[in-house]
Amino acid sequence: MTTTLFDLIRHGEPAGGHMYRGHKDDPLSELGWQQMRDAIQVDDQWDHILTSPLLRCREFAAHLSETINVPFTVAHDFKEISFGDWEGKTREQVANEYGDHQASFWRDAENHPPVNGETIQDFHQRIGDAWALWQQALQGQRVLLVCHGGVIRMVLSHVLGLNPGKAMAGFQVPFACRSQVRIDNTEQGTLSCLVRHGD
């Protein structure tokens, strides 16, 4: 049996305040950097670091890689969902401009995607493909994935067999939130389980 461990961590607070970011590429704020530093424990050990290409993930991943001398790879398909025309807008602004659409998205993302944004089905497929790829590529290793709230929700959707719309609305993933997934490759097949969420 081969065991692979993935630690997933959401980025810290980005510069610019609360808004729909999606693919909008803001760096971390000073508080965001501190949140990420505080989330890393002295006894953490990884063989590889994966990161979203967006600055709020990539810059910390590169810094951590250099600090602990662990290789890192930018995994482009772990980018956050695109929120389309909502990007750069606060929830209040979206509510004012698009009426009930925002509430409908969070209630039923599969049938109410953001205006000109990525559908939850396409996002779920993209993350699932990347998750399968990197499980295989880094099999037997302990991996840190620095990514986004939506990405973590879709990974958990795949691991737990949940509807992607329900996973998008059903998990709290605050800044610098950590989760862990264990994957056992056995003669009988691959078994994945959520070890913890929300540390």
BALOBA-1460 file (C-alpha; in Angstrom, 3 decimals):
// residues 199
<rec num="1" residu="m" x="0.000" y="0.000" z="0.000"/>
<rec num="2" residu="t" x="1.147" y="3.523" z="-0.825"/>
<rec num="3" residu="t" x="-0.118" y="6.478" z="1.198"/>
<rec num="4" residu="t" x="-0.184" y="10.065" z="-0.058"/>
<rec num="5" residu="l" x="-1.050" y="12.957" z="2.258"/>
<rec num="6" residu="f" x="-2.292" y="16.309" z="0.984"/>
<rec num="7" residu="d" x="-2.416" y="19.286" z="3.310"/>
<rec num="8" residu="l" x="-4.607" y="21.974" z="1.762"/>
<rec num="9" residu="i" x="-4.366" y="25.566" z="2.907"/>
<rec num="10" residu="r" x="-6.383" y="28.529" z="1.723"/>
<rec num="11" residu="h" x="-4.482" y="31.756" z="1.130"/>
<rec num="12" residu="g" x="-4.606" y="34.525" z="3.744"/>
<rec num="13" residu="e" x="-6.372" y="37.861" z="3.417"/>
<rec num="14" residu="p" x="-5.635" y="39.528" z="0.062"/>
<rec num="15" residu="a" x="-4.906" y="43.220" z="-0.331"/>
<rec num="16" residu="g" x="-7.948" y="45.293" z="-1.260"/>
<rec num="17" residu="g" x="-10.568" y="44.039" z="1.157"/>
<rec num="18" residu="h" x="-13.491" y="41.645" z="0.771"/>
<rec num="19" residu="m" x="-14.757" y="41.139" z="-2.763"/>
<rec num="20" residu="y" x="-15.317" y="38.450" z="-5.379"/>
<rec num="21" residu="r" x="-11.800" y="37.821" z="-6.659"/>
<rec num="22" residu="g" x="-11.847" y="34.625" z="-8.672"/>
<rec num="23" residu="h" x="-9.093" y="35.192" z="-11.230"/>
<rec num="24" residu="k" x="-8.415" y="38.785" z="-10.080"/>
<rec num="25" residu="d" x="-4.760" y="38.660" z="-9.126"/>
<rec num="26" residu="d" x="-4.251" y="40.565" z="-5.872"/>
<rec num="27" residu="p" x="-1.301" y="39.794" z="-3.556"/>
<rec num="28" residu="l" x="-1.649" y="39.054" z="0.134"/>
<rec num="29" residu="s" x="-2.073" y="41.920" z="2.584"/>
<rec num="30" residu="e" x="0.325" y="42.199" z="5.518"/>
<rec num="31" residu="l" x="-2.322" y="40.514" z="7.660"/>
<rec num="32" residu="g" x="-2.621" y="37.794" z="5.016"/>
<rec num="33" residu="w" x="1.112" y="37.081" z="5.204"/>
<rec num="34" residu="q" x="0.881" y="36.868" z="8.987"/>
<rec num="35" residu="q" x="-2.116" y="34.521" z="8.792"/>
<rec num="36" residu="m" x="-0.152" y="32.190" z="6.534"/>
<rec num="37" residu="r" x="2.970" y="32.267" z="8.701"/>
<rec num="38" residu="d" x="0.843" y="31.519" z="11.771"/>
<rec num="39" residu="a" x="-0.812" y="28.545" z="10.028"/>
<rec num="40" residu="i" x="2.490" y="26.749" z="9.419"/>
<rec num="41" residu="q" x="3.640" y="24.601" z="12.340"/>
<rec num="42" residu="v" x="7.239" y="23.908" z="13.341"/>
<rec num="43" residu="d" x="6.723" y="20.155" z="12.945"/>
<rec num="44" residu="d" x="5.163" y="20.384" z="9.461"/>
<rec num="45" residu="q" x="7.030" y="18.292" z="6.911"/>
<rec num="46" residu="w" x="6.377" y="18.166" z="3.184"/>
<rec num="47" residu="d" x="8.093" y="16.630" z="0.193"/>
<rec num="48" residu="h" x="6.526" y="19.005" z="-2.324"/>
<rec num="49" residu="i" x="4.507" y="22.221" z="-2.427"/>
<rec num="50" residu="l" x="1.857" y="22.823" z="-5.081"/>
<rec num="51" residu="t" x="0.330" y="26.229" z="-5.613"/>
<rec num="52" residu="s" x="-2.293" y="28.067" z="-7.585"/>
<rec num="53" residu="p" x="-0.683" y="30.496" z="-10.048"/>
<rec num="54" residu="l" x="-2.423" y="33.497" z="-8.455"/>
<rec num="55" residu="l" x="-0.260" y="35.853" z="-6.399"/>
<rec num="56" residu="r" x="-2.190" y="35.413" z="-3.158"/>
<rec num="57" residu="c" x="-1.098" y="31.763" z="-3.183"/>
<rec num="58" residu="r" x="2.051" y="31.651" z="-5.288"/>
<rec num="59" residu="e" x="4.106" y="34.283" z="-3.476"/>
<rec num="60" residu="f" x="3.705" y="32.572" z="-0.104"/>
<rec num="61" residu="a" x="4.343" y="29.132" z="-1.617"/>
<rec num="62" residu="a" x="7.577" y="30.384" z="-3.184"/>
<rec num="63" residu="h" x="8.639" y="31.986" z="0.111"/>
<rec num="64" residu="l" x="7.867" y="28.821" z="2.091"/>
<rec num="65" residu="s" x="9.641" y="26.647" z="-0.486"/>
<rec num="66" residu="e" x="12.809" y="28.674" z="-0.096"/>
<rec num="67" residu="t" x="12.521" y="28.835" z="3.695"/>
<rec num="68" residu="i" x="12.139" y="25.079" z="4.251"/>
<rec num="69" residu="n" x="14.047" y="23.946" z="1.152"/>
<rec num="70" residu="v" x="11.190" y="21.980" z="-0.396"/>
<rec num="71" residu="p" x="10.484" y="22.108" z="-4.171"/>
<rec num="72" residu="f" x="7.319" y="23.829" z="-5.355"/>
<rec num="73" residu="t" x="5.317" y="23.665" z="-8.564"/>
<rec num="74" residu="v" x="2.765" y="26.095" z="-9.966"/>
<rec num="75" residu="a" x="-0.317" y="24.018" z="-10.841"/>
<rec num="76" residu="h" x="-2.383" y="26.247" z="-13.124"/>
<rec num="77" residu="d" x="-5.587" y="24.206" z="-12.921"/>
<rec num="78" residu="f" x="-5.840" y="24.862" z="-9.174"/>
<rec num="79" residu="k" x="-6.764" y="28.485" z="-9.901"/>
<rec num="80" residu="e" x="-9.952" y="29.740" z="-8.242"/>
<rec num="81" residu="i" x="-13.325" y="29.680" z="-10.035"/>
<rec num="82" residu="s" x="-13.903" y="32.634" z="-12.362"/>
<rec num="83" residu="f" x="-16.664" y="34.887" z="-11.045"/>
<rec num="84" residu="g" x="-16.969" y="36.657" z="-14.402"/>
<rec num="85" residu="d" x="-18.616" y="40.081" z="-14.174"/>
<rec num="86" residu="w" x="-18.728" y="39.861" z="-10.370"/>
<rec num="87" residu="e" x="-14.956" y="39.980" z="-10.000"/>
<rec num="88" residu="g" x="-13.680" y="43.023" z="-8.154"/>
<rec num="89" residu="k" x="-17.135" y="43.709" z="-6.673"/>
<rec num="90" residu="t" x="-18.297" y="43.297" z="-3.078"/>
<rec num="91" residu="r" x="-21.311" y="41.157" z="-2.207"/>
<rec num="92" residu="e" x="-23.277" y="44.347" z="-1.633"/>
<rec num="93" residu="q" x="-22.365" y="45.684" z="-5.078"/>
<rec num="94" residu="v" x="-23.308" y="42.393" z="-6.740"/>
<rec num="95" residu="a" x="-26.628" y="42.347" z="-4.884"/>
<rec num="96" residu="n" x="-27.348" y="45.906" z="-6.027"/>
<rec num="97" residu="e" x="-26.395" y="45.257" z="-9.648"/>
<rec num="98" residu="y" x="-27.683" y="41.704" z="-10.148"/>
<rec num="99" residu="g" x="-30.599" y="41.418" z="-7.736"/>
<rec num="100" residu="d" x="-31.344" y="37.890" z="-6.547"/>
<rec num="101" residu="h" x="-28.756" y="36.258" z="-8.818"/>
<rec num="102" residu="q" x="-26.103" y="36.144" z="-6.082"/>
<rec num="103" residu="a" x="-28.415" y="34.483" z="-3.568"/>
<rec num="104" residu="s" x="-29.478" y="32.019" z="-6.259"/>
<rec num="105" residu="f" x="-25.838" y="31.161" z="-6.971"/>
<rec num="106" residu="w" x="-25.078" y="30.302" z="-3.355"/>
<rec num="107" residu="r" x="-28.340" y="28.356" z="-3.042"/>
<rec num="108" residu="d" x="-28.028" y="26.489" z="-6.367"/>
<rec num="109" residu="a" x="-24.696" y="27.127" z="-8.073"/>
<rec num="110" residu="e" x="-25.296" y="24.475" z="-10.722"/>
<rec num="111" residu="n" x="-28.201" y="26.385" z="-12.250"/>
<rec num="112" residu="h" x="-27.167" y="29.978" z="-11.497"/>
<rec num="113" residu="p" x="-23.521" y="30.608" z="-12.476"/>
<rec num="114" residu="p" x="-22.047" y="34.108" z="-12.079"/>
<rec num="115" residu="v" x="-22.675" y="36.358" z="-15.083"/>
<rec num="116" residu="n" x="-19.997" y="35.482" z="-17.688"/>
<rec num="117" residu="g" x="-18.289" y="33.312" z="-15.078"/>
<rec num="118" residu="e" x="-17.227" y="29.684" z="-14.947"/>
<rec num="119" residu="t" x="-19.972" y="27.146" z="-14.344"/>
<rec num="120" residu="i" x="-19.698" y="25.075" z="-11.199"/>
<rec num="121" residu="q" x="-19.761" y="21.955" z="-13.395"/>
<rec num="122" residu="d" x="-16.716" y="23.113" z="-15.389"/>
<rec num="123" residu="f" x="-14.929" y="24.186" z="-12.212"/>
<rec num="124" residu="h" x="-15.652" y="20.842" z="-10.550"/>
<rec num="125" residu="q" x="-14.318" y="19.004" z="-13.610"/>
<rec num="126" residu="r" x="-11.178" y="21.175" z="-13.793"/>
<rec num="127" residu="i" x="-10.338" y="20.642" z="-10.135"/>
<rec num="128" residu="g" x="-11.140" y="16.931" z="-10.336"/>
<rec num="129" residu="d" x="-8.793" y="16.475" z="-13.292"/>
<rec num="130" residu="a" x="-5.992" y="18.373" z="-11.526"/>
<rec num="131" residu="w" x="-6.583" y="16.451" z="-8.294"/>
<rec num="132" residu="a" x="-6.304" y="13.110" z="-10.108"/>
<rec num="133" residu="l" x="-3.205" y="14.234" z="-12.006"/>
<rec num="134" residu="w" x="-1.280" y="15.384" z="-8.954"/>
<rec num="135" residu="q" x="-2.329" y="12.409" z="-6.818"/>
<rec num="136" residu="q" x="-0.667" y="10.233" z="-9.437"/>
<rec num="137" residu="a" x="2.362" y="12.463" z="-10.009"/>
<rec num="138" residu="l" x="3.194" y="12.818" z="-6.299"/>
<rec num="139" residu="q" x="2.060" y="9.400" z="-5.109"/>
<rec num="140" residu="g" x="3.598" y="8.358" z="-1.808"/>
<rec num="141" residu="q" x="4.601" y="11.905" z="-0.842"/>
<rec num="142" residu="r" x="3.361" y="14.448" z="1.668"/>
<rec num="143" residu="v" x="2.163" y="17.491" z="-0.247"/>
<rec num="144" residu="l" x="1.105" y="21.016" z="0.671"/>
<rec num="145" residu="l" x="-1.402" y="22.585" z="-1.728"/>
<rec num="146" residu="v" x="-1.704" y="26.369" z="-1.376"/>
<rec num="147" residu="c" x="-4.963" y="27.321" z="-3.032"/>
<rec num="148" residu="h" x="-8.416" y="28.905" z="-2.699"/>
<rec num="149" residu="g" x="-11.666" y="28.413" z="-0.830"/>
<rec num="150" residu="g" x="-13.514" y="27.256" z="-3.944"/>
<rec num="151" residu="v" x="-10.721" y="24.849" z="-4.871"/>
<rec num="152" residu="i" x="-10.766" y="23.273" z="-1.408"/>
<rec num="153" residu="r" x="-14.551" y="22.902" z="-1.603"/>
<rec num="154" residu="m" x="-14.286" y="21.112" z="-4.953"/>
<rec num="155" residu="v" x="-11.515" y="18.811" z="-3.697"/>
<rec num="156" residu="l" x="-13.716" y="17.900" z="-0.732"/>
<rec num="157" residu="s" x="-16.601" y="17.355" z="-3.133"/>
<rec num="158" residu="h" x="-14.533" y="14.763" z="-5.000"/>
<rec num="159" residu="v" x="-13.117" y="13.130" z="-1.859"/>
<rec num="160" residu="l" x="-16.506" y="12.868" z="-0.118"/>
<rec num="161" residu="g" x="-18.621" y="12.243" z="-3.225"/>
<rec num="162" residu="l" x="-20.714" y="15.379" z="-2.724"/>
<rec num="163" residu="n" x="-22.721" y="17.376" z="-5.216"/>
<rec num="164" residu="p" x="-20.470" y="20.321" z="-6.253"/>
<rec num="165" residu="g" x="-23.174" y="22.917" z="-5.676"/>
<rec num="166" residu="k" x="-23.768" y="21.658" z="-2.146"/>
<rec num="167" residu="a" x="-20.029" y="21.552" z="-1.470"/>
<rec num="168" residu="m" x="-19.652" y="25.139" z="-2.689"/>
<rec num="169" residu="a" x="-22.268" y="26.358" z="-0.235"/>
<rec num="170" residu="g" x="-21.735" y="23.834" z="2.547"/>
<rec num="171" residu="f" x="-18.138" y="24.263" z="3.731"/>
<rec num="172" residu="q" x="-16.715" y="27.190" z="5.657"/>
<rec num="173" residu="v" x="-13.150" y="27.860" z="4.462"/>
<rec num="174" residu="p" x="-11.762" y="30.955" z="6.210"/>
<rec num="175" residu="f" x="-8.443" y="32.565" z="5.347"/>
<rec num="176" residu="a" x="-5.443" y="30.284" z="6.075"/>
<rec num="177" residu="c" x="-7.799" y="27.373" z="6.862"/>
<rec num="178" residu="r" x="-6.089" y="23.966" z="6.721"/>
<rec num="179" residu="s" x="-7.487" y="20.585" z="5.741"/>
<rec num="180" residu="q" x="-5.893" y="17.190" z="5.223"/>
<rec num="181" residu="v" x="-6.761" y="14.380" z="2.817"/>
<rec num="182" residu="r" x="-5.234" y="10.900" z="2.925"/>
<rec num="183" residu="i" x="-5.095" y="8.728" z="-0.203"/>
<rec num="184" residu="d" x="-4.267" y="5.025" z="0.132"/>
<rec num="185" residu="n" x="-3.414" y="3.134" z="-3.042"/>
<rec num="186" residu="t" x="-4.072" y="-0.544" z="-2.380"/>
<rec num="187" residu="e" x="-4.393" y="-3.710" z="-4.442"/>
<rec num="188" residu="q" x="-8.165" y="-3.299" z="-4.135"/>
<rec num="189" residu="g" x="-8.102" y="0.298" z="-5.463"/>
<rec num="190" residu="t" x="-7.714" y="3.850" z="-4.239"/>
<rec num="191" residu="l" x="-9.293" y="4.988" z="-0.982"/>
<rec num="192" residu="s" x="-9.500" y="8.687" z="-0.110"/>
<rec num="193" residu="c" x="-10.616" y="10.146" z="3.197"/>
<rec num="194" residu="l" x="-10.844" y="13.552" z="4.796"/>
<rec num="195" residu="v" x="-8.640" y="13.455" z="7.896"/>
<rec num="196" residu="r" x="-9.540" y="16.935" z="9.125"/>
<rec num="197" residu="h" x="-10.990" y="20.222" z="7.949"/>
<rec num="198" residu="g" x="-10.864" y="23.667" z="9.452"/>
<rec num="199" residu="d" x="-7.605" y="23.677" z="11.431"/>
